[in-house]
Amino acid sequence: MTIFVCYPKCTTCQKAKQWLDDNGVSYEQRHIKEENPTAAELQEWQAKSKLPLKKFFNTSGLLYKSLSLKDKLPTMSEAEQFALLATDGMLVKRPILITADKVLVGFKESEWETLR
């Protein structure tokens, strides 16, 4: 089962959803603010994605900036970063697409093409 984790008001998420629909990809949609990913889910997704943990942070988000995370993240342990991400879905980069064998973070059409 493919899971599409998004924030419906986000224009990038809307584009990604349209891409999924246009390309006939079936998925279960999950609202990132109402059902925030847990630290355990984020750890699993990060391992599966093979991306650095920093890629899971919504660095352009207001919450990221207001918490001065650019300065704080380098001194935090991975466990602390996962715990922080799990506190608020708005800290997490979106959309996230979780399939049986991969995790895609953000919407880059060229990456998503590999799903077909």
C-alpha positions in Angstrom: 0.0 0.0 0.0 1.4 3.4 -1.0 0.9 6.2 1.6 0.9 9.8 0.5 1.7 12.0 3.5 0.8 15.6 2.8 -0.6 18.9 3.9 -3.7 19.6 1.7 -3.2 23.4 1.6 0.4 23.1 0.4 0.7 23.8 -3.3 3.5 21.3 -3.8 1.4 18.6 -2.1 -1.5 19.5 -4.4 0.8 19.2 -7.5 2.1 15.8 -6.2 -1.5 14.6 -5.6 -2.5 15.6 -9.1 0.6 13.7 -10.5 -0.4 10.6 -8.6 -4.0 10.8 -9.9 -2.9 11.6 -13.4 -0.5 8.6 -13.4 -3.0 6.1 -11.9 -1.0 5.6 -8.7 -3.3 4.3 -6.0 -2.6 5.6 -2.5 -3.9 6.3 1.0 -3.7 10.0 1.8 -2.6 11.0 5.3 -2.9 14.6 6.6 0.5 15.4 8.1 -0.9 18.0 10.6 -3.8 15.8 11.9 -1.8 12.5 11.9 1.8 13.6 12.5 4.4 10.9 11.8 5.9 9.2 14.9 9.6 9.1 15.6 9.6 5.4 14.8 7.9 6.0 11.4 10.3 8.7 10.6 13.3 6.5 11.5 12.0 3.7 9.3 11.3 6.1 6.4 14.6 7.8 6.7 16.4 4.5 6.6 14.4 3.3 3.6 14.9 6.6 1.7 18.7 6.6 2.2 18.5 10.4 2.6 20.3 12.4 5.3 17.9 13.1 8.2 18.2 16.9 7.5 16.2 16.2 4.3 13.1 15.4 6.4 13.0 18.9 7.9 10.8 21.5 6.3 13.6 24.1 6.2 11.4 26.7 4.5 8.7 26.4 7.1 7.8 29.2 9.6 8.1 26.8 12.6 11.6 25.7 11.5 12.7 29.3 11.3 11.0 30.5 14.5 12.7 27.7 16.4 16.1 28.6 14.9 16.7 25.0 13.9 19.3 25.9 11.3 21.6 26.7 14.2 20.3 24.0 16.6 20.2 20.9 14.4 24.0 20.4 14.0 24.3 20.1 17.8 21.3 17.7 18.3 21.6 13.9 18.3 19.6 11.9 15.7 17.3 10.7 18.4 16.6 14.3 19.4 16.0 15.3 15.8 13.5 12.4 15.3 11.7 13.3 18.5 11.5 16.9 17.4 10.1 16.0 14.0 7.5 13.9 15.7 6.2 16.9 17.7 4.7 18.8 14.8 3.9 17.8 11.2 4.7 21.3 10.0 8.4 20.6 10.8 8.4 17.7 8.4 9.2 18.2 4.7 6.3 17.2 2.5 4.9 15.5 0.6 6.3 12.1 1.6 5.4 9.1 -0.5 6.0 5.7 1.1 5.8 2.6 -1.1 6.8 -1.0 -0.4 10.4 -0.4 -1.5 11.1 3.3 -1.4 10.4 6.6 0.3 10.3 9.9 -1.6 10.5 13.2 0.2 9.4 16.4 -1.5 8.0 16.4 -5.0 10.5 16.1 -7.8 8.7 14.8 -10.8 11.8 13.1 -12.2 12.1 11.0 -9.0 8.4 10.2 -9.0 8.6 8.9 -12.6 10.3 5.8 -11.2 7.0 4.8 -9.6 5.4 4.0 -13.0 
